[in-house]
Amino acid sequence: MKRSVVMLVLFLCLAAAAVAQVQGGTIGGTVQDEQAAVLPGVTLTLQGADATRETVTGADGSFRFSTLRRARTS
């Protein structure tokens, strides 16, 4: 019985570690001109090996590309 409990706890710890791994990421920032004024309404394009995504800066010049997939390595 004790061995079963130890094995169950070990399994749960390993499963929790696997779930915690990040499979992607986020890119964000602020678009500014040479005088450091923010630029709202700018269309940004992010191009990867298998996808292209677009976003538009907000009123404060900020942008965010979220839930990006991690690049595959061979």
HTML snippet that shows the backbone in 3Dmol.js (N, CA, C, O; Angstrom):
<script src="https://3Dmol.org/build/3Dmol-min.js"></script>
<div id="view" style="width:600px;height:400px;position:relative"></div>
<script>
const pdb = `
ATOM      1  N   MET A   1       0.822  -1.197   0.000  1.00  0.00           N
ATOM      2  CA  MET A   1       0.000   0.000   0.000  1.00  0.00           C
ATOM      3  C   MET A   1       0.866   1.262   0.000  1.00  0.00           C
ATOM      4  O   MET A   1       0.627   2.209  -0.749  1.00  0.00           O
ATOM      5  N   LYS A   2       1.888   1.239   0.874  1.00  0.00           N
ATOM      6  CA  LYS A   2       2.758   2.409   0.975  1.00  0.00           C
ATOM      7  C   LYS A   2       3.477   2.658  -0.353  1.00  0.00           C
ATOM      8  O   LYS A   2       3.644   3.804  -0.769  1.00  0.00           O
ATOM      9  N   ARG A   3       3.899   1.577  -1.013  1.00  0.00           N
ATOM     10  CA  ARG A   3       4.591   1.709  -2.292  1.00  0.00           C
ATOM     11  C   ARG A   3       3.652   2.311  -3.347  1.00  0.00           C
ATOM     12  O   ARG A   3       4.082   3.124  -4.165  1.00  0.00           O
ATOM     13  N   SER A   4       2.398   1.923  -3.333  1.00  0.00           N
ATOM     14  CA  SER A   4       1.419   2.462  -4.278  1.00  0.00           C
ATOM     15  C   SER A   4       1.225   3.959  -4.073  1.00  0.00           C
ATOM     16  O   SER A   4       1.124   4.709  -5.044  1.00  0.00           O
ATOM     17  N   VAL A   5       1.174   4.395  -2.838  1.00  0.00           N
ATOM     18  CA  VAL A   5       1.006   5.817  -2.535  1.00  0.00           C
ATOM     19  C   VAL A   5       2.220   6.597  -3.016  1.00  0.00           C
ATOM     20  O   VAL A   5       2.071   7.666  -3.607  1.00  0.00           O
ATOM     21  N   VAL A   6       3.412   6.082  -2.774  1.00  0.00           N
ATOM     22  CA  VAL A   6       4.642   6.748  -3.213  1.00  0.00           C
ATOM     23  C   VAL A   6       4.672   6.850  -4.734  1.00  0.00           C
ATOM     24  O   VAL A   6       5.043   7.892  -5.275  1.00  0.00           O
ATOM     25  N   MET A   7       4.294   5.798  -5.421  1.00  0.00           N
ATOM     26  CA  MET A   7       4.280   5.806  -6.882  1.00  0.00           C
ATOM     27  C   MET A   7       3.243   6.816  -7.412  1.00  0.00           C
ATOM     28  O   MET A   7       3.499   7.514  -8.393  1.00  0.00           O
ATOM     29  N   LEU A   8       2.091   6.885  -6.764  1.00  0.00           N
ATOM     30  CA  LEU A   8       1.058   7.834  -7.166  1.00  0.00           C
ATOM     31  C   LEU A   8       1.542   9.276  -6.997  1.00  0.00           C
ATOM     32  O   LEU A   8       1.347  10.106  -7.885  1.00  0.00           O
ATOM     33  N   VAL A   9       2.163   9.568  -5.874  1.00  0.00           N
ATOM     34  CA  VAL A   9       2.689  10.915  -5.625  1.00  0.00           C
ATOM     35  C   VAL A   9       3.766  11.264  -6.652  1.00  0.00           C
ATOM     36  O   VAL A   9       3.787  12.382  -7.167  1.00  0.00           O
ATOM     37  N   LEU A  10       4.647  10.333  -6.949  1.00  0.00           N
ATOM     38  CA  LEU A  10       5.697  10.554  -7.940  1.00  0.00           C
ATOM     39  C   LEU A  10       5.083  10.822  -9.318  1.00  0.00           C
ATOM     40  O   LEU A  10       5.513  11.732 -10.027  1.00  0.00           O
ATOM     41  N   PHE A  11       4.099  10.043  -9.683  1.00  0.00           N
ATOM     42  CA  PHE A  11       3.428  10.232 -10.969  1.00  0.00           C
ATOM     43  C   PHE A  11       2.774  11.601 -11.052  1.00  0.00           C
ATOM     44  O   PHE A  11       2.893  12.277 -12.074  1.00  0.00           O
ATOM     45  N   LEU A  12       2.092  12.020 -10.006  1.00  0.00           N
ATOM     46  CA  LEU A  12       1.428  13.322 -10.001  1.00  0.00           C
ATOM     47  C   LEU A  12       2.429  14.474 -10.097  1.00  0.00           C
ATOM     48  O   LEU A  12       2.160  15.477 -10.758  1.00  0.00           O
ATOM     49  N   CYS A  13       3.572  14.335  -9.446  1.00  0.00           N
ATOM     50  CA  CYS A  13       4.610  15.372  -9.533  1.00  0.00           C
ATOM     51  C   CYS A  13       5.146  15.494 -10.954  1.00  0.00           C
ATOM     52  O   CYS A  13       5.342  16.602 -11.453  1.00  0.00           O
ATOM     53  N   LEU A  14       5.380  14.367 -11.603  1.00  0.00           N
ATOM     54  CA  LEU A  14       5.883  14.393 -12.977  1.00  0.00           C
ATOM     55  C   LEU A  14       4.834  14.959 -13.937  1.00  0.00           C
ATOM     56  O   LEU A  14       5.174  15.695 -14.863  1.00  0.00           O
ATOM     57  N   ALA A  15       3.580  14.621 -13.722  1.00  0.00           N
ATOM     58  CA  ALA A  15       2.513  15.144 -14.577  1.00  0.00           C
ATOM     59  C   ALA A  15       2.387  16.653 -14.420  1.00  0.00           C
ATOM     60  O   ALA A  15       2.177  17.357 -15.407  1.00  0.00           O
ATOM     61  N   ALA A  16       2.511  17.158 -13.206  1.00  0.00           N
ATOM     62  CA  ALA A  16       2.422  18.602 -12.967  1.00  0.00           C
ATOM     63  C   ALA A  16       3.565  19.338 -13.663  1.00  0.00           C
ATOM     64  O   ALA A  16       3.357  20.424 -14.204  1.00  0.00           O
ATOM     65  N   ALA A  17       4.754  18.768 -13.658  1.00  0.00           N
ATOM     66  CA  ALA A  17       5.895  19.392 -14.321  1.00  0.00           C
ATOM     67  C   ALA A  17       5.687  19.443 -15.826  1.00  0.00           C
ATOM     68  O   ALA A  17       6.067  20.425 -16.464  1.00  0.00           O
ATOM     69  N   ALA A  18       5.096  18.412 -16.405  1.00  0.00           N
ATOM     70  CA  ALA A  18       4.851  18.385 -17.845  1.00  0.00           C
ATOM     71  C   ALA A  18       3.826  19.445 -18.245  1.00  0.00           C
ATOM     72  O   ALA A  18       3.972  20.068 -19.296  1.00  0.00           O
ATOM     73  N   VAL A  19       2.809  19.659 -17.441  1.00  0.00           N
ATOM     74  CA  VAL A  19       1.782  20.644 -17.736  1.00  0.00           C
ATOM     75  C   VAL A  19       2.350  22.056 -17.657  1.00  0.00           C
ATOM     76  O   VAL A  19       1.899  22.943 -18.381  1.00  0.00           O
ATOM     77  N   ALA A  20       3.324  22.274 -16.796  1.00  0.00           N
ATOM     78  CA  ALA A  20       3.877  23.607 -16.574  1.00  0.00           C
ATOM     79  C   ALA A  20       4.789  24.080 -17.709  1.00  0.00           C
ATOM     80  O   ALA A  20       5.144  25.258 -17.752  1.00  0.00           O
ATOM     81  N   GLN A  21       5.171  23.200 -18.617  1.00  0.00           N
ATOM     82  CA  GLN A  21       6.063  23.599 -19.688  1.00  0.00           C
ATOM     83  C   GLN A  21       5.339  24.502 -20.673  1.00  0.00           C
ATOM     84  O   GLN A  21       4.191  24.250 -21.039  1.00  0.00           O
ATOM     85  N   VAL A  22       6.021  25.553 -21.096  1.00  0.00           N
ATOM     86  CA  VAL A  22       5.443  26.523 -22.029  1.00  0.00           C
ATOM     87  C   VAL A  22       5.664  26.028 -23.452  1.00  0.00           C
ATOM     88  O   VAL A  22       6.775  25.638 -23.810  1.00  0.00           O
ATOM     89  N   GLN A  23       4.625  26.043 -24.253  1.00  0.00           N
ATOM     90  CA  GLN A  23       4.722  25.595 -25.637  1.00  0.00           C
ATOM     91  C   GLN A  23       4.730  26.759 -26.622  1.00  0.00           C
ATOM     92  O   GLN A  23       4.746  26.530 -27.831  1.00  0.00           O
ATOM     93  N   GLY A  24       4.721  27.962 -26.154  1.00  0.00           N
ATOM     94  CA  GLY A  24       4.703  29.126 -27.037  1.00  0.00           C
ATOM     95  C   GLY A  24       5.089  30.367 -26.273  1.00  0.00           C
ATOM     96  O   GLY A  24       5.715  30.294 -25.215  1.00  0.00           O
ATOM     97  N   GLY A  25       4.716  31.493 -26.808  1.00  0.00           N
ATOM     98  CA  GLY A  25       5.085  32.726 -26.131  1.00  0.00           C
ATOM     99  C   GLY A  25       4.315  33.921 -26.650  1.00  0.00           C
ATOM    100  O   GLY A  25       3.355  33.784 -27.408  1.00  0.00           O
ATOM    101  N   THR A  26       4.750  35.088 -26.230  1.00  0.00           N
ATOM    102  CA  THR A  26       4.112  36.349 -26.571  1.00  0.00           C
ATOM    103  C   THR A  26       5.184  37.359 -26.946  1.00  0.00           C
ATOM    104  O   THR A  26       6.255  37.404 -26.341  1.00  0.00           O
ATOM    105  N   ILE A  27       4.879  38.165 -27.948  1.00  0.00           N
ATOM    106  CA  ILE A  27       5.749  39.280 -28.313  1.00  0.00           C
ATOM    107  C   ILE A  27       4.909  40.545 -28.199  1.00  0.00           C
ATOM    108  O   ILE A  27       3.797  40.605 -28.723  1.00  0.00           O
ATOM    109  N   GLY A  28       5.431  41.541 -27.525  1.00  0.00           N
ATOM    110  CA  GLY A  28       4.685  42.783 -27.362  1.00  0.00           C
ATOM    111  C   GLY A  28       5.621  43.961 -27.248  1.00  0.00           C
ATOM    112  O   GLY A  28       6.824  43.795 -27.047  1.00  0.00           O
ATOM    113  N   GLY A  29       5.068  45.148 -27.376  1.00  0.00           N
ATOM    114  CA  GLY A  29       5.880  46.345 -27.254  1.00  0.00           C
ATOM    115  C   GLY A  29       5.074  47.588 -27.583  1.00  0.00           C
ATOM    116  O   GLY A  29       3.843  47.569 -27.584  1.00  0.00           O
ATOM    117  N   THR A  30       5.784  48.657 -27.860  1.00  0.00           N
ATOM    118  CA  THR A  30       5.166  49.934 -28.208  1.00  0.00           C
ATOM    119  C   THR A  30       5.869  50.492 -29.432  1.00  0.00           C
ATOM    120  O   THR A  30       7.098  50.491 -29.506  1.00  0.00           O
ATOM    121  N   VAL A  31       5.085  50.972 -30.396  1.00  0.00           N
ATOM    122  CA  VAL A  31       5.642  51.579 -31.605  1.00  0.00           C
ATOM    123  C   VAL A  31       5.715  53.089 -31.372  1.00  0.00           C
ATOM    124  O   VAL A  31       4.729  53.729 -31.006  1.00  0.00           O
ATOM    125  N   GLN A  32       6.935  53.647 -31.598  1.00  0.00           N
ATOM    126  CA  GLN A  32       7.175  55.073 -31.400  1.00  0.00           C
ATOM    127  C   GLN A  32       7.918  55.633 -32.604  1.00  0.00           C
ATOM    128  O   GLN A  32       8.597  54.906 -33.328  1.00  0.00           O
ATOM    129  N   ASP A  33       7.777  56.946 -32.805  1.00  0.00           N
ATOM    130  CA  ASP A  33       8.553  57.598 -33.857  1.00  0.00           C
ATOM    131  C   ASP A  33       9.883  58.096 -33.286  1.00  0.00           C
ATOM    132  O   ASP A  33      10.213  57.798 -32.138  1.00  0.00           O
ATOM    133  N   GLU A  34      10.649  58.853 -34.080  1.00  0.00           N
ATOM    134  CA  GLU A  34      11.977  59.311 -33.662  1.00  0.00           C
ATOM    135  C   GLU A  34      11.943  60.240 -32.455  1.00  0.00           C
ATOM    136  O   GLU A  34      12.930  60.349 -31.728  1.00  0.00           O
ATOM    137  N   GLN A  35      10.811  60.913 -32.237  1.00  0.00           N
ATOM    138  CA  GLN A  35      10.678  61.815 -31.090  1.00  0.00           C
ATOM    139  C   GLN A  35      10.046  61.121 -29.875  1.00  0.00           C
ATOM    140  O   GLN A  35       9.679  61.779 -28.902  1.00  0.00           O
ATOM    141  N   ALA A  36       9.923  59.819 -29.938  1.00  0.00           N
ATOM    142  CA  ALA A  36       9.359  58.975 -28.869  1.00  0.00           C
ATOM    143  C   ALA A  36       7.855  59.171 -28.691  1.00  0.00           C
ATOM    144  O   ALA A  36       7.312  58.837 -27.638  1.00  0.00           O
ATOM    145  N   ALA A  37       7.173  59.708 -29.709  1.00  0.00           N
ATOM    146  CA  ALA A  37       5.712  59.806 -29.666  1.00  0.00           C
ATOM    147  C   ALA A  37       5.135  58.462 -30.095  1.00  0.00           C
ATOM    148  O   ALA A  37       5.624  57.848 -31.043  1.00  0.00           O
ATOM    149  N   VAL A  38       4.101  58.006 -29.401  1.00  0.00           N
ATOM    150  CA  VAL A  38       3.499  56.710 -29.736  1.00  0.00           C
ATOM    151  C   VAL A  38       2.725  56.814 -31.041  1.00  0.00           C
ATOM    152  O   VAL A  38       2.214  57.877 -31.394  1.00  0.00           O
ATOM    153  N   LEU A  39       2.647  55.695 -31.753  1.00  0.00           N
ATOM    154  CA  LEU A  39       1.979  55.660 -33.050  1.00  0.00           C
ATOM    155  C   LEU A  39       0.794  54.698 -32.996  1.00  0.00           C
ATOM    156  O   LEU A  39       0.984  53.490 -33.132  1.00  0.00           O
ATOM    157  N   PRO A  40      -0.427  55.207 -32.799  1.00  0.00           N
ATOM    158  CA  PRO A  40      -1.609  54.346 -32.800  1.00  0.00           C
ATOM    159  C   PRO A  40      -2.032  53.990 -34.226  1.00  0.00           C
ATOM    160  O   PRO A  40      -1.775  54.741 -35.168  1.00  0.00           O
ATOM    161  N   GLY A  41      -2.681  52.841 -34.368  1.00  0.00           N
ATOM    162  CA  GLY A  41      -3.224  52.449 -35.666  1.00  0.00           C
ATOM    163  C   GLY A  41      -2.235  51.904 -36.666  1.00  0.00           C
ATOM    164  O   GLY A  41      -2.563  51.802 -37.848  1.00  0.00           O
ATOM    165  N   VAL A  42      -1.039  51.550 -36.242  1.00  0.00           N
ATOM    166  CA  VAL A  42      -0.029  50.995 -37.137  1.00  0.00           C
ATOM    167  C   VAL A  42      -0.275  49.491 -37.273  1.00  0.00           C
ATOM    168  O   VAL A  42      -0.455  48.798 -36.272  1.00  0.00           O
ATOM    169  N   THR A  43      -0.281  48.989 -38.505  1.00  0.00           N
ATOM    170  CA  THR A  43      -0.439  47.560 -38.746  1.00  0.00           C
ATOM    171  C   THR A  43       0.927  46.892 -38.715  1.00  0.00           C
ATOM    172  O   THR A  43       1.842  47.300 -39.431  1.00  0.00           O
ATOM    173  N   LEU A  44       1.062  45.873 -37.890  1.00  0.00           N
ATOM    174  CA  LEU A  44       2.308  45.116 -37.769  1.00  0.00           C
ATOM    175  C   LEU A  44       2.080  43.708 -38.287  1.00  0.00           C
ATOM    176  O   LEU A  44       1.022  43.119 -38.063  1.00  0.00           O
ATOM    177  N   THR A  45       3.072  43.172 -38.979  1.00  0.00           N
ATOM    178  CA  THR A  45       2.993  41.814 -39.507  1.00  0.00           C
ATOM    179  C   THR A  45       4.137  40.999 -38.925  1.00  0.00           C
ATOM    180  O   THR A  45       5.295  41.416 -38.955  1.00  0.00           O
ATOM    181  N   LEU A  46       3.797  39.844 -38.402  1.00  0.00           N
ATOM    182  CA  LEU A  46       4.784  38.905 -37.858  1.00  0.00           C
ATOM    183  C   LEU A  46       4.753  37.680 -38.745  1.00  0.00           C
ATOM    184  O   LEU A  46       3.718  37.027 -38.878  1.00  0.00           O
ATOM    185  N   GLN A  47       5.892  37.365 -39.356  1.00  0.00           N
ATOM    186  CA  GLN A  47       5.939  36.244 -40.281  1.00  0.00           C
ATOM    187  C   GLN A  47       6.874  35.172 -39.745  1.00  0.00           C
ATOM    188  O   GLN A  47       8.028  35.440 -39.410  1.00  0.00           O
ATOM    189  N   GLY A  48       6.356  33.960 -39.672  1.00  0.00           N
ATOM    190  CA  GLY A  48       7.145  32.818 -39.239  1.00  0.00           C
ATOM    191  C   GLY A  48       7.277  31.815 -40.366  1.00  0.00           C
ATOM    192  O   GLY A  48       6.838  32.062 -41.489  1.00  0.00           O
ATOM    193  N   ALA A  49       7.882  30.689 -40.061  1.00  0.00           N
ATOM    194  CA  ALA A  49       8.103  29.655 -41.069  1.00  0.00           C
ATOM    195  C   ALA A  49       6.793  29.059 -41.569  1.00  0.00           C
ATOM    196  O   ALA A  49       6.699  28.664 -42.731  1.00  0.00           O
ATOM    197  N   ASP A  50       5.783  28.989 -40.708  1.00  0.00           N
ATOM    198  CA  ASP A  50       4.539  28.334 -41.107  1.00  0.00           C
ATOM    199  C   ASP A  50       3.292  29.210 -40.948  1.00  0.00           C
ATOM    200  O   ASP A  50       2.183  28.728 -41.180  1.00  0.00           O
ATOM    201  N   ALA A  51       3.436  30.461 -40.566  1.00  0.00           N
ATOM    202  CA  ALA A  51       2.264  31.313 -40.363  1.00  0.00           C
ATOM    203  C   ALA A  51       2.646  32.784 -40.423  1.00  0.00           C
ATOM    204  O   ALA A  51       3.790  33.158 -40.164  1.00  0.00           O
ATOM    205  N   THR A  52       1.665  33.610 -40.769  1.00  0.00           N
ATOM    206  CA  THR A  52       1.806  35.057 -40.742  1.00  0.00           C
ATOM    207  C   THR A  52       0.650  35.606 -39.923  1.00  0.00           C
ATOM    208  O   THR A  52      -0.500  35.213 -40.121  1.00  0.00           O
ATOM    209  N   ARG A  53       0.955  36.518 -39.000  1.00  0.00           N
ATOM    210  CA  ARG A  53      -0.079  37.123 -38.164  1.00  0.00           C
ATOM    211  C   ARG A  53       0.034  38.630 -38.235  1.00  0.00           C
ATOM    212  O   ARG A  53       1.122  39.180 -38.409  1.00  0.00           O
ATOM    213  N   GLU A  54      -1.102  39.290 -38.099  1.00  0.00           N
ATOM    214  CA  GLU A  54      -1.133  40.753 -38.110  1.00  0.00           C
ATOM    215  C   GLU A  54      -1.842  41.259 -36.863  1.00  0.00           C
ATOM    216  O   GLU A  54      -2.715  40.593 -36.308  1.00  0.00           O
ATOM    217  N   THR A  55      -1.445  42.454 -36.437  1.00  0.00           N
ATOM    218  CA  THR A  55      -2.129  43.149 -35.361  1.00  0.00           C
ATOM    219  C   THR A  55      -1.999  44.642 -35.616  1.00  0.00           C
ATOM    220  O   THR A  55      -1.163  45.070 -36.412  1.00  0.00           O
ATOM    221  N   VAL A  56      -2.813  45.425 -34.950  1.00  0.00           N
ATOM    222  CA  VAL A  56      -2.793  46.882 -35.089  1.00  0.00           C
ATOM    223  C   VAL A  56      -2.510  47.481 -33.710  1.00  0.00           C
ATOM    224  O   VAL A  56      -3.064  47.035 -32.705  1.00  0.00           O
ATOM    225  N   THR A  57      -1.646  48.493 -33.674  1.00  0.00           N
ATOM    226  CA  THR A  57      -1.326  49.121 -32.393  1.00  0.00           C
ATOM    227  C   THR A  57      -2.548  49.833 -31.826  1.00  0.00           C
ATOM    228  O   THR A  57      -3.398  50.335 -32.562  1.00  0.00           O
ATOM    229  N   GLY A  58      -2.611  49.861 -30.503  1.00  0.00           N
ATOM    230  CA  GLY A  58      -3.716  50.526 -29.816  1.00  0.00           C
ATOM    231  C   GLY A  58      -3.507  52.025 -29.729  1.00  0.00           C
ATOM    232  O   GLY A  58      -2.553  52.564 -30.290  1.00  0.00           O
ATOM    233  N   ALA A  59      -4.396  52.685 -29.030  1.00  0.00           N
ATOM    234  CA  ALA A  59      -4.344  54.144 -28.875  1.00  0.00           C
ATOM    235  C   ALA A  59      -3.051  54.605 -28.216  1.00  0.00           C
ATOM    236  O   ALA A  59      -2.603  55.730 -28.436  1.00  0.00           O
ATOM    237  N   ASP A  60      -2.453  53.735 -27.407  1.00  0.00           N
ATOM    238  CA  ASP A  60      -1.196  54.069 -26.725  1.00  0.00           C
ATOM    239  C   ASP A  60       0.030  53.544 -27.469  1.00  0.00           C
ATOM    240  O   ASP A  60       1.137  53.569 -26.931  1.00  0.00           O
ATOM    241  N   GLY A  61      -0.158  53.065 -28.708  1.00  0.00           N
ATOM    242  CA  GLY A  61       0.951  52.559 -29.509  1.00  0.00           C
ATOM    243  C   GLY A  61       1.376  51.141 -29.168  1.00  0.00           C
ATOM    244  O   GLY A  61       2.338  50.630 -29.740  1.00  0.00           O
ATOM    245  N   SER A  62       0.670  50.500 -28.242  1.00  0.00           N
ATOM    246  CA  SER A  62       1.081  49.162 -27.810  1.00  0.00           C
ATOM    247  C   SER A  62       0.546  48.082 -28.745  1.00  0.00           C
ATOM    248  O   SER A  62      -0.488  48.251 -29.391  1.00  0.00           O
ATOM    249  N   PHE A  63       1.272  46.972 -28.800  1.00  0.00           N
ATOM    250  CA  PHE A  63       0.854  45.811 -29.582  1.00  0.00           C
ATOM    251  C   PHE A  63       1.229  44.547 -28.831  1.00  0.00           C
ATOM    252  O   PHE A  63       2.076  44.553 -27.938  1.00  0.00           O
ATOM    253  N   ARG A  64       0.569  43.457 -29.220  1.00  0.00           N
ATOM    254  CA  ARG A  64       0.864  42.158 -28.611  1.00  0.00           C
ATOM    255  C   ARG A  64       0.474  41.059 -29.592  1.00  0.00           C
ATOM    256  O   ARG A  64      -0.651  41.015 -30.089  1.00  0.00           O
ATOM    257  N   PHE A  65       1.427  40.177 -29.857  1.00  0.00           N
ATOM    258  CA  PHE A  65       1.169  38.927 -30.561  1.00  0.00           C
ATOM    259  C   PHE A  65       1.203  37.849 -29.483  1.00  0.00           C
ATOM    260  O   PHE A  65       2.261  37.564 -28.922  1.00  0.00           O
ATOM    261  N   SER A  66       0.057  37.253 -29.196  1.00  0.00           N
ATOM    262  CA  SER A  66       0.014  36.269 -28.117  1.00  0.00           C
ATOM    263  C   SER A  66      -0.248  34.870 -28.662  1.00  0.00           C
ATOM    264  O   SER A  66      -0.586  34.689 -29.832  1.00  0.00           O
ATOM    265  N   THR A  67      -0.086  33.899 -27.791  1.00  0.00           N
ATOM    266  CA  THR A  67      -0.253  32.475 -28.083  1.00  0.00           C
ATOM    267  C   THR A  67       0.500  32.061 -29.347  1.00  0.00           C
ATOM    268  O   THR A  67      -0.048  31.397 -30.227  1.00  0.00           O
ATOM    269  N   LEU A  68       1.754  32.464 -29.414  1.00  0.00           N
ATOM    270  CA  LEU A  68       2.606  32.071 -30.536  1.00  0.00           C
ATOM    271  C   LEU A  68       3.112  30.656 -30.317  1.00  0.00           C
ATOM    272  O   LEU A  68       3.494  30.285 -29.207  1.00  0.00           O
ATOM    273  N   ARG A  69       3.111  29.879 -31.374  1.00  0.00           N
ATOM    274  CA  ARG A  69       3.612  28.511 -31.260  1.00  0.00           C
ATOM    275  C   ARG A  69       5.129  28.499 -31.258  1.00  0.00           C
ATOM    276  O   ARG A  69       5.777  29.324 -31.903  1.00  0.00           O
ATOM    277  N   ARG A  70       5.664  27.572 -30.540  1.00  0.00           N
ATOM    278  CA  ARG A  70       7.107  27.402 -30.460  1.00  0.00           C
ATOM    279  C   ARG A  70       7.627  26.834 -31.770  1.00  0.00           C
ATOM    280  O   ARG A  70       6.998  25.949 -32.351  1.00  0.00           O
ATOM    281  N   ALA A  71       8.752  27.321 -32.237  1.00  0.00           N
ATOM    282  CA  ALA A  71       9.353  26.837 -33.488  1.00  0.00           C
ATOM    283  C   ALA A  71       9.829  25.410 -33.314  1.00  0.00           C
ATOM    284  O   ALA A  71      10.344  25.033 -32.261  1.00  0.00           O
ATOM    285  N   ARG A  72       9.652  24.646 -34.334  1.00  0.00           N
ATOM    286  CA  ARG A  72      10.136  23.251 -34.320  1.00  0.00           C
ATOM    287  C   ARG A  72      11.616  23.224 -34.641  1.00  0.00           C
ATOM    288  O   ARG A  72      12.103  23.995 -35.468  1.00  0.00           O
ATOM    289  N   THR A  73      12.322  22.328 -33.978  1.00  0.00           N
ATOM    290  CA  THR A  73      13.740  22.132 -34.280  1.00  0.00           C
ATOM    291  C   THR A  73      13.932  20.719 -34.747  1.00  0.00           C
ATOM    292  O   THR A  73      13.301  19.796 -34.231  1.00  0.00           O
ATOM    293  N   SER A  74      14.799  20.538 -35.720  1.00  0.00           N
ATOM    294  CA  SER A  74      15.012  19.205 -36.274  1.00  0.00           C
ATOM    295  C   SER A  74      16.063  18.452 -35.518  1.00  0.00           C
ATOM    296  O   SER A  74      16.366  17.308 -35.856  1.00  0.00           O
TER     297      SER A  74
END
`;
const viewer = $3Dmol.createViewer("view");
viewer.addModel(pdb, "pdb");
viewer.setStyle({}, {cartoon: {color: "spectrum"}});
viewer.zoomTo();
viewer.render();
</script>
